[in-house]
Protein backbone atom coordinates (compact mmCIF):
# COMPACT_ATOMS: atom_id res chain seq x y z
CA UNK A 1 0.00 0.00 0.00
CA UNK A 2 2.78 2.48 -0.73
CA UNK A 3 1.73 5.98 -1.55
CA UNK A 4 -1.29 6.17 0.77
CA UNK A 5 -1.51 9.70 2.19
CA UNK A 6 -1.08 10.00 5.96
CA UNK A 7 0.43 6.52 6.32
CA UNK A 8 3.69 6.65 8.29
CA UNK A 9 6.24 3.88 8.21
CA UNK A 10 8.65 3.04 11.02
CA UNK A 11 11.55 3.98 8.74
CA UNK A 12 10.06 7.48 8.30
CA UNK A 13 10.59 8.34 11.97
CA UNK A 14 13.80 10.20 12.85
CA UNK A 15 16.43 8.15 14.66
CA UNK A 16 16.46 10.19 17.88
CA UNK A 17 19.28 8.24 19.52
CA UNK A 18 21.54 8.83 16.50
CA UNK A 19 20.66 12.53 16.47
CA UNK A 20 21.43 12.79 20.21
CA UNK A 21 24.77 11.02 19.72
CA UNK A 22 25.71 13.44 16.94
CA UNK A 23 24.70 16.45 19.03
CA UNK A 24 26.73 15.18 22.00
CA UNK A 25 29.77 14.72 19.75
CA UNK A 26 29.42 18.24 18.35
CA UNK A 27 29.07 19.64 21.86
CA UNK A 28 32.34 17.96 22.93
CA UNK A 29 34.17 19.30 19.87
CA UNK A 30 32.87 22.82 20.46
CA UNK A 31 33.91 22.59 24.11
CA UNK A 32 37.47 21.72 23.00
CA UNK A 33 37.55 24.80 20.78
CA UNK A 34 36.17 27.15 23.43
CA UNK A 35 37.97 25.76 26.47
CA UNK A 36 40.76 23.34 25.50
CA UNK A 37 42.16 20.98 28.16
CA UNK A 38 45.51 21.94 29.67
CA UNK A 39 46.54 18.65 31.25
CA UNK A 40 45.91 19.81 34.80
CA UNK A 41 43.97 17.77 37.37
CA UNK A 42 41.04 20.19 37.02
CA UNK A 43 41.11 20.26 33.21
CA UNK A 44 42.48 16.94 31.91
CA UNK A 45 42.61 15.88 28.26
CA UNK A 46 41.09 12.62 27.02
CA UNK A 47 44.46 11.41 25.69
CA UNK A 48 47.95 12.80 25.24
CA UNK A 49 47.23 13.19 21.53
CA UNK A 50 44.24 15.41 22.30
CA UNK A 51 46.39 17.45 24.67
CA UNK A 52 49.08 17.90 22.01
CA UNK A 53 46.48 18.84 19.37
CA UNK A 54 45.24 21.59 21.68
CA UNK A 55 48.77 22.64 22.75
CA UNK A 56 51.40 21.69 20.14
CA UNK A 57 53.97 23.73 22.07
CA UNK A 58 53.84 21.32 25.05
CA UNK A 59 56.86 19.14 25.70
CA UNK A 60 56.90 15.52 26.85
CA UNK A 61 56.06 15.22 30.53
CA UNK A 62 53.49 14.33 33.16
CA UNK A 63 49.92 15.46 32.48
CA UNK A 64 46.46 14.47 33.68
CA UNK A 65 44.18 12.62 31.29
CA UNK A 66 40.59 11.43 31.71
CA UNK A 67 39.92 8.70 29.12
CA UNK A 68 36.28 8.22 30.16
CA UNK A 69 35.59 11.98 29.86
CA UNK A 70 33.58 11.92 33.06
CA UNK A 71 34.38 13.81 36.20
CA UNK A 72 37.91 15.16 36.42
CA UNK A 73 38.04 13.64 39.93
CA UNK A 74 39.08 10.29 38.40
CA UNK A 75 41.71 11.74 36.04
CA UNK A 76 44.94 9.74 35.74
CA UNK A 77 48.45 11.09 35.81
CA UNK A 78 50.19 9.92 32.63
CA UNK A 79 53.51 10.50 30.93
CA UNK A 80 52.90 12.02 27.51
CA UNK A 81 55.58 11.56 24.88
CA UNK A 82 55.49 14.20 22.15
CA UNK A 83 57.93 13.59 19.31
CA UNK A 84 57.78 14.71 15.71
CA UNK A 85 56.83 11.19 14.61
CA UNK A 86 54.45 10.09 17.37
CA UNK A 87 52.32 11.12 20.31
CA UNK A 88 52.09 8.47 23.04
CA UNK A 89 50.32 8.04 26.36
CA UNK A 90 52.18 6.03 29.01
CA UNK A 91 50.33 4.98 32.16
CA UNK A 92 52.29 3.85 35.17
CA UNK A 93 51.19 0.58 36.79
CA UNK A 94 49.49 0.79 40.17
CA UNK A 95 52.11 -1.58 41.63
CA UNK A 96 55.68 -1.38 40.40
CA UNK A 97 56.24 -5.10 41.08
CA UNK A 98 54.11 -8.22 41.09
N, C-alpha and C positions, 0 to 999 in steps of 0.2 A: 504494500500500500504506500509506496513512496510518493511524495508529492502532495499528500493530503495537508491542507492548510491547518495550522494550529497543532499538528502532531509533533511532539518533541521526542527525540531519541536520546538514549543515555549518552551517546557519543557527542551530542550537541551541547551538553552541559560543560561549563569550564572546569578544568582540573584545578580546584582550589588549593590542594596541597602543593602542586607544582608551582603555582603562582606565588604561594607563601614562601616556598623555598627560594625562588628567584628573588623575591623582595628582600628576604633575610640576607642573601648573598650580596645584593647591591648595597644594603645598609652597612654591612661589614666593610666593603670596599670604600664606601664614602667615608666611614669612620677613620680608615687608614689615611685617607687623603687629608681630612680635617685635623686629626689628632694622632699622628703616627706614634707607634710604640718607641720607647727609648731604651728598653732593656733593663729598666729599674724594676724593683719588686712591685711597685705600685702600677707600673705601666709596661708589663712584659710583652714581648713579641710572641707570635705563635711558634716560629722557628728562627734559627739563626739567619736563614736565607731571607725571611721577611724583614728581619731587623736590618740586614745589610741593604736590602732594596730601599728601605726607608732612610737609611743613613750610610751611604756608600763610603763616607769618610771614616767610619769606625774601623778600628784595628782589632785583630784577634784578641780575645780576652774573655773574662767571665761576665755573663749577662743572664738576666732572668728571662725564661720563656714559659709560656702557658699553652701547651699543645692542645688542651681541650677547650680553650677559649672561654672558660667559665670565669669564676671569681679569681682575681689575682692572688687571693690568699693561698692557693695551692700551686703557685708558680714555682718552677724548678730552676736552680742555679746550674747553668750549663757553660761549657767552654765553647765559644764560637771561633771557628777557624775561617778567616777570610783571606784567601789567596786569589791571585788573578785567574787561576784555573778552576777553583772550586770554593764552595761555601759549605762548611760542615758544622753539624751540631754534635758535640760530645757530652754525654751524660756520665757523671761519675757514679759508680755502683754504691749502693747503700752501705755495704760492708766491703772493706778493701780485701779481705781474705775469706775463704770458705773453710 
